[in-house]
């Protein structure tokens, strides 16, 4: 087990280093004008699944209407997933002022987010399907920037960068914001730069409609439908690109209860995906497939982490086995190195730049320990075969990020 944890730390370092290096280079590089001939732009269908989103849906539609993309080549499809609040009313009021751009589709029987997305897909006429959660606040050049990546015919999907819109609400949202920046701007960025597996993440994602139809849409029985779709794409040798310049902001859970429910769903879905897609290891020479399965194995690493704490205590206090002491020492050093890279990355990606963000580093240990117990809970739910239940993350509508506030475009 100690060797597994050692190998996992070692494996994570190249992606972090590559992402950190690439992020630093791009921050110092002036932006270039888009080369796409606007007369040849594809038609884009934006699908928004919405269930009881009255606090946030209006501002999202405002952002979507403000996209810097030809109105004649874009449609917005809101799937009202049997809401019981004012979601449908708010959407209809906005759609009445923009009837050529917004479609409101009422789904009378609610099930999962994947079900709502598949329902919206039936009405979409775009060549590219974009999806955004109801609390998203995408920046206006998002679609134009995303379309550039499809100039590579091998690219089937593009995943944008997700920032936290309520990062300054409390200590938890601040930390989740830093974690999210590390996940996207460094880790996903590094994996993309190394030609490894890049996953779709449920919002600010763009997929070719023809490929989606070939894949028969999203899996409605999977709690991590975005990852499950990403794995099927990898299995078919389709490429997913990470886009640092396609940006959106969305709300992070602002309390432990909300975060635990969200992460339990993620862990359970991804552990099940790890088992389901173990077949990707049949072709270890394919580095994307191999990396995808290794990434999924990280969910079990979170479970093993608790046992590793016990082993570390036993090794350093009770064991006389020098080999174990050496291995645990090296593993601890690698863990510190990974955390140091994470801390440096957090300093780079934080806005505004603050060297004091390095002080968040010690909290990673406590946060990771909490994630480990959440992963154990998810594993137990799988083992006892608890029925799958999709728990939607509650939105408060609070925005504390200045960048997120700047994206809001008020509809008429």
ROZASE-481175 format. One record per residue (C-alpha): residue number from 1; residue in one letter; x, y, z. Coordinates in pm, 1 decimal. Layout:
ROZASE-481175
NODE   n res        X        Y        Z
NODE NUM   a        X        Y        Z
...
This chain:
ROZASE-481175
NODE   n res        X        Y        Z
NODE   1   x      0.0      0.0      0.0
NODE   2   x    287.5    235.6     82.9
NODE   3   x    440.1    165.8   -257.7
NODE   4   x    105.4    241.1   -428.6
NODE   5   x     84.5    577.2   -252.6
NODE   6   x    450.9    642.0   -342.7
NODE   7   x    385.7    564.0   -711.0
NODE   8   x     77.0    783.8   -719.1
NODE   9   x    264.1   1087.1   -584.5
NODE  10   x    544.5   1026.5   -830.7
NODE  11   x    302.6    995.2  -1123.7
NODE  12   x    127.4   1326.8  -1042.4
NODE  13   x    440.9   1538.7  -1053.8
NODE  14   x    500.7   1561.9  -1433.7
NODE  15   x    147.8   1691.0  -1503.3
NODE  16   x    176.0   1951.1  -1226.0
NODE  17   x    516.7   2066.3  -1350.9
NODE  18   x    400.4   2080.7  -1714.4
NODE  19   x     84.4   2270.0  -1620.9
NODE  20   x    272.7   2514.0  -1399.7
NODE  21   x    528.5   2579.3  -1674.5
NODE  22   x    265.8   2618.9  -1948.2
NODE  23   x     51.2   2846.6  -1733.2
NODE  24   x    348.6   3070.3  -1656.2
NODE  25   x    439.7   3095.8  -2024.2
NODE  26   x     84.9   3181.1  -2132.9
NODE  27   x     49.8   3446.6  -1864.3
NODE  28   x    351.8   3625.4  -2011.5
NODE  29   x    241.3   3580.4  -2372.5
NODE  30   x     29.2   3850.4  -2542.8
NODE  31   x   -308.0   3732.8  -2668.5
NODE  32   x   -347.5   3677.2  -3041.7
NODE  33   x   -651.8   3757.5  -3255.2
NODE  34   x   -869.6   3462.4  -3355.4
NODE  35   x   -796.3   3322.1  -3698.7
NODE  36   x  -1138.1   3169.0  -3759.1
NODE  37   x  -1321.7   3297.7  -4066.0
NODE  38   x  -1652.4   3407.5  -3911.9
NODE  39   x  -1839.0   3325.7  -4231.6
NODE  40   x  -1746.1   2961.0  -4175.7
NODE  41   x  -1836.7   2941.4  -3807.4
NODE  42   x  -2046.5   2637.6  -3708.4
NODE  43   x  -2394.4   2661.0  -3561.2
NODE  44   x  -2380.4   2620.4  -3182.1
NODE  45   x  -2660.4   2495.1  -2955.7
NODE  46   x  -2620.3   2589.0  -2588.9
NODE  47   x  -2812.3   2351.7  -2360.2
NODE  48   x  -2888.4   2456.7  -2002.6
NODE  49   x  -3044.9   2200.0  -1766.3
NODE  50   x  -3238.0   2389.9  -1498.0
NODE  51   x  -3428.0   2265.0  -1194.5
NODE  52   x  -3542.3   2520.1   -935.8
NODE  53   x  -3282.4   2778.1  -1038.4
NODE  54   x  -3477.5   3102.0   -990.7
NODE  55   x  -3186.2   3264.3   -803.9
NODE  56   x  -2937.7   3227.9  -1087.9
NODE  57   x  -3100.3   3142.9  -1423.4
NODE  58   x  -3170.0   3502.4  -1528.6
NODE  59   x  -2810.7   3617.9  -1505.3
NODE  60   x  -2689.1   3309.3  -1696.3
NODE  61   x  -2924.0   3384.5  -1984.7
NODE  62   x  -2794.7   3740.4  -1983.5
NODE  63   x  -2437.7   3611.8  -2020.0
NODE  64   x  -2535.2   3371.0  -2297.9
NODE  65   x  -2713.1   3646.9  -2489.4
NODE  66   x  -2398.5   3859.0  -2454.5
NODE  67   x  -2174.7   3601.2  -2623.4
NODE  68   x  -1951.1   3750.2  -2890.7
NODE  69   x  -2081.6   3507.0  -3150.0
NODE  70   x  -2308.9   3562.3  -3451.9
NODE  71   x  -2669.9   3547.2  -3328.6
NODE  72   x  -2772.9   3374.1  -3650.5
NODE  73   x  -2541.8   3084.3  -3566.5
NODE  74   x  -2639.2   3022.9  -3207.9
NODE  75   x  -2941.5   2902.7  -3010.9
NODE  76   x  -3004.1   2870.4  -2637.3
NODE  77   x  -3210.3   2573.7  -2516.8
NODE  78   x  -3324.1   2581.8  -2153.8
NODE  79   x  -3455.2   2247.1  -2029.2
NODE  80   x  -3683.2   2330.2  -1736.1
NODE  81   x  -3658.6   2001.8  -1546.4
NODE  82   x  -4001.4   2016.1  -1378.5
NODE  83   x  -3913.0   2314.7  -1158.9
NODE  84   x  -4157.4   2412.4   -886.1
NODE  85   x  -4024.6   2764.8   -833.2
NODE  86   x  -4014.7   3066.6  -1069.6
NODE  87   x  -3747.0   2924.2  -1300.5
NODE  88   x  -3983.8   2867.9  -1593.8
NODE  89   x  -4150.9   3207.4  -1550.8
NODE  90   x  -3817.9   3392.7  -1548.8
NODE  91   x  -3698.9   3205.7  -1857.5
NODE  92   x  -4019.7   3274.6  -2048.7
NODE  93   x  -4005.6   3645.9  -1969.6
NODE  94   x  -3652.8   3668.0  -2109.9
NODE  95   x  -3734.5   3440.9  -2406.1
NODE  96   x  -4029.1   3664.7  -2502.4
NODE  97   x  -3777.4   3942.8  -2569.3
NODE  98   x  -3544.7   3710.3  -2761.6
NODE  99   x  -3775.0   3460.6  -2935.0
NODE 100   x  -3529.1   3382.2  -3214.6
NODE 101   x  -3251.8   3286.5  -2973.9
NODE 102   x  -3404.5   3115.1  -2670.5
NODE 103   x  -3613.8   2797.3  -2656.1
NODE 104   x  -3778.9   2691.3  -2331.0
NODE 105   x  -3849.4   2319.9  -2311.2
NODE 106   x  -4053.2   2189.7  -2021.4
NODE 107   x  -3966.4   1839.1  -1900.3
NODE 108   x  -4253.0   1704.9  -1692.9
NODE 109   x  -4072.3   1407.9  -1537.5
NODE 110   x  -3745.6   1496.9  -1366.1
NODE 111   x  -3468.4   1241.0  -1318.5
NODE 112   x  -3104.2   1342.8  -1357.2
NODE 113   x  -2895.9   1615.2  -1514.7
NODE 114   x  -2794.9   1367.7  -1786.7
NODE 115   x  -3162.1   1304.3  -1859.0
NODE 116   x  -3226.7   1677.1  -1897.8
NODE 117   x  -2927.8   1715.3  -2129.8
NODE 118   x  -3039.6   1424.6  -2348.4
NODE 119   x  -3387.8   1572.3  -2366.0
NODE 120   x  -3247.9   1907.0  -2480.3
NODE 121   x  -3025.5   1734.1  -2734.6
NODE 122   x  -3336.9   1612.6  -2919.6
NODE 123   x  -3426.9   1974.0  -3000.9
NODE 124   x  -3074.7   2099.2  -3079.8
NODE 125   x  -2983.1   2178.4  -3438.9
NODE 126   x  -2623.6   2288.9  -3381.5
NODE 127   x  -2306.6   2130.6  -3514.4
NODE 128   x  -2150.1   2193.8  -3173.9
NODE 129   x  -2330.0   2135.7  -2843.1
NODE 130   x  -2227.9   2355.1  -2549.8
NODE 131   x  -2355.3   2295.4  -2198.0
NODE 132   x  -2361.1   2528.8  -1899.6
NODE 133   x  -2501.0   2481.3  -1550.4
NODE 134   x  -2762.6   2733.6  -1441.4
NODE 135   x  -2524.9   2911.1  -1201.1
NODE 136   x  -2254.5   2959.3  -1465.9
NODE 137   x  -2131.6   3303.1  -1564.7
NODE 138   x  -1940.0   3247.5  -1891.5
NODE 139   x  -1718.8   3518.4  -2036.7
NODE 140   x  -1834.7   3666.4  -2365.6
NODE 141   x  -1561.6   3525.3  -2592.1
NODE 142   x  -1613.7   3168.3  -2469.7
NODE 143   x  -1774.5   3019.8  -2779.5
NODE 144   x  -1542.1   3189.9  -3027.8
NODE 145   x  -1236.7   3068.8  -2837.7
NODE 146   x  -1375.5   2715.5  -2801.5
NODE 147   x  -1453.8   2684.1  -3172.0
NODE 148   x  -1086.1   2740.4  -3255.5
NODE 149   x   -995.3   2403.6  -3102.5
NODE 150   x  -1227.3   2218.5  -3340.3
NODE 151   x  -1007.5   2321.7  -3632.6
NODE 152   x   -823.1   2002.1  -3541.8
NODE 153   x  -1047.4   1733.6  -3694.6
NODE 154   x   -945.5   1484.7  -3423.3
NODE 155   x  -1093.2   1701.7  -3148.7
NODE 156   x  -1439.5   1588.9  -3039.3
NODE 157   x  -1470.1   1789.4  -2719.6
NODE 158   x  -1336.3   2099.7  -2548.2
NODE 159   x  -1337.6   2165.6  -2174.8
NODE 160   x  -1316.1   2524.4  -2058.0
NODE 161   x  -1174.1   2666.0  -1735.4
NODE 162   x  -1406.4   2694.0  -1435.5
NODE 163   x  -1351.7   2962.3  -1172.7
NODE 164   x  -1538.5   3012.4   -846.0
NODE 165   x  -1789.3   3299.8   -844.3
NODE 166   x  -1819.5   3307.3   -462.1
NODE 167   x  -1455.5   3248.9   -370.2
NODE 168   x  -1453.4   3514.8    -97.7
NODE 169   x  -1779.3   3407.7     71.2
NODE 170   x  -1607.3   3208.8    347.6
NODE 171   x  -1299.5   2997.2    419.9
NODE 172   x  -1446.0   2687.0    254.7
NODE 173   x  -1533.4   2860.0    -72.8
NODE 174   x  -1189.6   3023.7    -76.3
NODE 175   x  -1019.5   2690.1    -46.9
NODE 176   x  -1244.2   2524.2   -306.1
NODE 177   x  -1165.1   2814.7   -537.9
NODE 178   x   -792.5   2755.0   -499.9
NODE 179   x   -842.7   2380.5   -544.4
NODE 180   x  -1045.8   2444.1   -859.9
NODE 181   x   -776.0   2671.8  -1001.0
NODE 182   x   -518.5   2402.2   -934.1
NODE 183   x   -738.4   2133.7  -1092.6
NODE 184   x   -800.7   2323.1  -1416.7
NODE 185   x   -528.0   2578.7  -1479.6
NODE 186   x   -246.2   2352.7  -1364.5
NODE 187   x   -338.1   1982.4  -1359.8
NODE 188   x   -573.8   1965.9  -1661.3
NODE 189   x   -349.8   2213.1  -1840.8
NODE 190   x    -47.4   1993.5  -1775.1
NODE 191   x   -220.2   1673.8  -1885.8
NODE 192   x   -333.3   1841.3  -2206.8
NODE 193   x     19.6   1970.2  -2267.5
NODE 194   x    157.6   1617.1  -2222.5
NODE 195   x   -103.0   1463.1  -2453.9
NODE 196   x   -271.5   1272.7  -2168.1
NODE 197   x   -636.9   1223.2  -2072.8
NODE 198   x   -846.7   1539.3  -2037.9
NODE 199   x  -1197.0   1497.9  -1899.8
NODE 200   x  -1516.2   1693.1  -1952.4
NODE 201   x  -1645.1   1848.6  -1632.0
NODE 202   x  -2017.3   1903.4  -1673.0
NODE 203   x  -2022.2   2274.6  -1750.7
NODE 204   x  -1842.2   2502.4  -1999.0
NODE 205   x  -1797.8   2199.5  -2222.2
NODE 206   x  -1830.8   2180.8  -2600.9
NODE 207   x  -1888.3   1860.5  -2800.6
NODE 208   x  -1951.7   1780.4  -3165.1
NODE 209   x  -2316.2   1685.3  -3204.0
NODE 210   x  -2231.8   1405.5  -3449.3
NODE 211   x  -2003.7   1247.1  -3188.6
NODE 212   x  -2261.9   1288.6  -2913.2
NODE 213   x  -2520.9   1112.6  -3124.4
NODE 214   x  -2274.3    834.8  -3200.3
NODE 215   x  -2217.5    798.3  -2823.4
NODE 216   x  -2597.3    800.9  -2769.8
NODE 217   x  -2570.8   1104.4  -2545.1
NODE 218   x  -2503.5   1113.3  -2173.7
NODE 219   x  -2546.2    809.7  -1948.2
NODE 220   x  -2854.0    879.6  -1735.5
NODE 221   x  -2768.9    605.6  -1483.8
NODE 222   x  -2425.5    738.6  -1393.8
NODE 223   x  -2363.8    990.9  -1115.7
NODE 224   x  -2054.3   1124.9  -1296.0
NODE 225   x  -2200.9   1143.9  -1645.4
NODE 226   x  -1940.9   1394.6  -1766.1
NODE 227   x  -1650.4   1166.2  -1675.3
NODE 228   x  -1832.9    861.5  -1812.4
NODE 229   x  -1880.0   1034.4  -2148.6
NODE 230   x  -1513.0   1140.5  -2146.2
NODE 231   x  -1406.9    778.6  -2096.2
NODE 232   x  -1623.5    656.8  -2382.2
NODE 233   x  -1467.4    922.5  -2604.2
NODE 234   x  -1118.9    811.6  -2500.5
NODE 235   x  -1212.2    451.5  -2571.5
NODE 236   x  -1308.7    553.9  -2926.3
NODE 237   x   -979.7    747.8  -2961.5
NODE 238   x  -1150.9   1087.1  -2973.2
NODE 239   x   -951.7   1382.3  -2842.0
NODE 240   x  -1065.8   1623.8  -2569.8
NODE 241   x   -878.7   1953.4  -2539.0
NODE 242   x   -846.0   2170.9  -2231.3
NODE 243   x   -902.2   2540.5  -2308.5
NODE 244   x   -736.3   2788.5  -2075.3
NODE 245   x   -890.9   3078.0  -2269.6
NODE 246   x  -1253.4   2955.6  -2245.7
NODE 247   x  -1370.3   3078.9  -1906.6
NODE 248   x  -1673.9   3057.4  -1686.6
NODE 249   x  -1748.9   3123.9  -1320.7
NODE 250   x  -1980.5   2913.3  -1105.6
NODE 251   x  -2082.1   2880.0   -744.8
NODE 252   x  -1888.4   2658.9   -504.0
NODE 253   x  -2064.7   2484.9   -211.7
NODE 254   x  -2059.9   2729.3     78.9
NODE 255   x  -2101.9   2477.6    363.1
NODE 256   x  -1967.2   2136.4    457.3
NODE 257   x  -2301.1   1962.5    407.0
NODE 258   x  -2327.3   2081.4     46.4
NODE 259   x  -1966.2   1995.4    -29.0
NODE 260   x  -1993.3   1646.1    122.5
NODE 261   x  -2306.5   1566.2    -80.8
NODE 262   x  -2143.3   1693.0   -399.9
NODE 263   x  -1815.1   1507.8   -348.4
NODE 264   x  -1989.1   1186.8   -239.5
NODE 265   x  -2172.9   1189.5   -571.8
NODE 266   x  -1848.2   1249.9   -759.3
NODE 267   x  -1652.4    981.4   -575.4
NODE 268   x  -1926.7    722.2   -611.6
NODE 269   x  -1972.7    791.5   -981.3
NODE 270   x  -1600.7    782.0  -1053.0
NODE 271   x  -1529.3    467.8   -850.8
NODE 272   x  -1803.1    296.4  -1050.2
NODE 273   x  -1647.8    434.5  -1369.7
NODE 274   x  -1308.9    299.5  -1265.9
NODE 275   x  -1452.9    -52.4  -1243.1
NODE 276   x  -1663.5    -18.0  -1557.6
NODE 277   x  -1376.2    110.7  -1770.2
NODE 278   x  -1107.1   -121.1  -1636.7
NODE 279   x  -1105.2   -252.3  -1992.3
NODE 280   x   -905.5     55.2  -2094.5
NODE 281   x   -603.3   -116.3  -1941.7
NODE 282   x   -618.6   -384.0  -2211.0
NODE 283   x   -417.7   -148.2  -2429.6
NODE 284   x   -157.8      5.8  -2193.0
NODE 285   x     42.6    132.1  -2491.1
NODE 286   x   -230.4    392.6  -2547.9
NODE 287   x   -118.8    661.9  -2303.8
NODE 288   x   -453.4    844.9  -2302.1
NODE 289   x   -648.3    533.2  -2203.4
NODE 290   x   -386.2    431.4  -1950.2
NODE 291   x   -381.6    779.3  -1796.7
NODE 292   x   -762.4    783.6  -1781.1
NODE 293   x   -769.4    466.8  -1572.5
NODE 294   x   -483.8    586.0  -1351.9
NODE 295   x   -673.7    911.1  -1292.9
NODE 296   x   -980.9    713.1  -1188.5
NODE 297   x   -766.0    503.5   -955.8
NODE 298   x   -699.0    826.1   -770.4
NODE 299   x  -1043.8    788.1   -615.0
NODE 300   x   -926.5    469.8   -441.8
NODE 301   x   -602.4    643.9   -346.2
NODE 302   x   -823.0    877.2   -142.9
NODE 303   x   -962.7    571.5     37.4
NODE 304   x   -618.1    421.5     89.8
NODE 305   x   -494.6    753.0    225.3
NODE 306   x   -666.5    690.9    560.2
NODE 307   x   -497.9    353.0    587.2
NODE 308   x   -170.2    517.1    488.4
NODE 309   x   -194.1    751.8    786.6
NODE 310   x   -221.9    447.8   1012.2
NODE 311   x     71.8    281.2    838.6
NODE 312   x    282.3    595.2    868.8
NODE 313   x    214.7    617.0   1243.5
NODE 314   x    299.4    250.6   1289.9
NODE 315   x    615.9    275.6   1076.8
NODE 316   x    765.3    578.7   1246.6
NODE 317   x    669.8    492.5   1605.6
NODE 318   x    652.0    114.6   1636.5
NODE 319   x    828.6    -50.5   1345.2
NODE 320   x   1195.8   -140.5   1345.9
NODE 321   x   1193.8   -220.6    974.0
NODE 322   x   1439.4     27.3    819.5
NODE 323   x   1317.5    -42.5    465.2
NODE 324   x    964.5     69.3    557.5
NODE 325   x   1101.7    379.3    727.8
NODE 326   x   1299.3    472.1    414.0
NODE 327   x    998.1    415.1    184.2
NODE 328   x    767.6    616.9    409.8
NODE 329   x   1026.0    896.8    428.1
NODE 330   x   1052.9    912.7     48.4
NODE 331   x    673.5    903.3     15.8
NODE 332   x    640.6   1187.0    267.0
NODE 333   x    900.3   1389.5     75.1
NODE 334   x    714.0   1337.0   -254.0
NODE 335   x    388.3   1438.5    -86.2
NODE 336   x    550.1   1759.5     40.2
NODE 337   x    691.8   1821.7   -308.4
NODE 338   x    346.3   1780.3   -467.5
NODE 339   x    199.9   2016.6   -207.9
NODE 340   x    478.2   2267.9   -270.7
NODE 341   x    401.3   2260.8   -644.2
NODE 342   x     33.5   2303.0   -558.6
NODE 343   x    112.9   2600.3   -336.8
NODE 344   x    326.0   2770.3   -601.6
NODE 345   x     54.2   2708.2   -858.5
NODE 346   x   -208.9   2858.7   -628.9
NODE 347   x      5.1   3170.6   -597.2
NODE 348   x     26.4   3201.6   -976.3
NODE 349   x   -342.0   3141.6  -1054.7
NODE 350   x   -486.5   3353.5   -772.2
NODE 351   x   -632.1   3691.5   -859.8
NODE 352   x   -506.3   3926.2   -733.6
NODE 353   x   -161.1   3773.9   -693.3
NODE 354   x    -84.7   3726.0   -322.7
NODE 355   x    226.1   3559.8   -187.5
NODE 356   x     32.9   3496.8    135.6
NODE 357   x   -171.6   3232.1    -46.2
NODE 358   x    115.5   2996.5     36.6
NODE 359   x    -23.8   2999.2    390.7
NODE 360   x   -315.5   2788.8    263.8
NODE 361   x    -74.2   2501.6    210.1
NODE 362   x   -110.0   2340.9    557.3
NODE 363   x   -487.6   2322.4    513.1
NODE 364   x   -438.6   2085.3    219.0
NODE 365   x   -362.0   1807.7    466.9
NODE 366   x   -688.6   1854.1    654.7
NODE 367   x   -886.1   1900.6    335.8
NODE 368   x   -736.3   1588.0    180.0
NODE 369   x   -816.4   1390.2    496.6
NODE 370   x  -1179.2   1502.3    470.9
NODE 371   x  -1188.1   1397.5    104.5
NODE 372   x  -1055.7   1056.9    206.6
NODE 373   x  -1342.3    998.1    448.4
NODE 374   x  -1592.8   1114.4    186.2
NODE 375   x  -1440.8    862.7    -56.4
NODE 376   x  -1475.0    585.2    203.1
NODE 377   x  -1840.9    678.2    250.0
NODE 378   x  -1896.0    663.8   -127.9
NODE 379   x  -1729.8    322.3   -145.0
NODE 380   x  -1954.4    192.9    134.3
NODE 381   x  -2263.3    316.0    -53.6
NODE 382   x  -2147.6    114.4   -354.6
NODE 383   x  -2074.3   -198.6   -150.8
NODE 384   x  -2414.5   -195.8     20.8
NODE 385   x  -2576.6   -117.2   -315.8
NODE 386   x  -2756.9    192.9   -196.6
NODE 387   x  -2991.1    313.2   -476.5
NODE 388   x  -2844.0    588.4   -691.9
NODE 389   x  -2984.7    930.4   -607.2
NODE 390   x  -2885.2   1246.9   -787.9
NODE 391   x  -2859.3   1534.6   -536.5
NODE 392   x  -2856.1   1873.8   -704.1
NODE 393   x  -2620.9   2128.0   -550.6
NODE 394   x  -2819.2   2414.3   -398.1
NODE 395   x  -2742.9   2767.0   -520.5
NODE 396   x  -2744.1   3081.4   -307.9
NODE 397   x  -2679.2   3324.2   -593.8
NODE 398   x  -2401.1   3497.7   -400.2
NODE 399   x  -2117.8   3647.4   -607.5
NODE 400   x  -1800.9   3771.9   -440.3
NODE 401   x  -1553.5   3747.8   -728.7
NODE 402   x  -1496.7   4073.0   -918.8
NODE 403   x  -1420.5   3878.7  -1237.8
NODE 404   x  -1755.2   3698.7  -1209.2
NODE 405   x  -1940.1   4024.0  -1143.3
NODE 406   x  -1789.9   4172.7  -1458.2
NODE 407   x  -1941.0   3897.2  -1673.5
NODE 408   x  -2301.3   3972.8  -1576.6
NODE 409   x  -2504.9   4121.2  -1856.6
NODE 410   x  -2853.5   4228.2  -1754.6
NODE 411   x  -3132.8   4123.0  -1989.9
NODE 412   x  -3413.6   4351.4  -2095.1
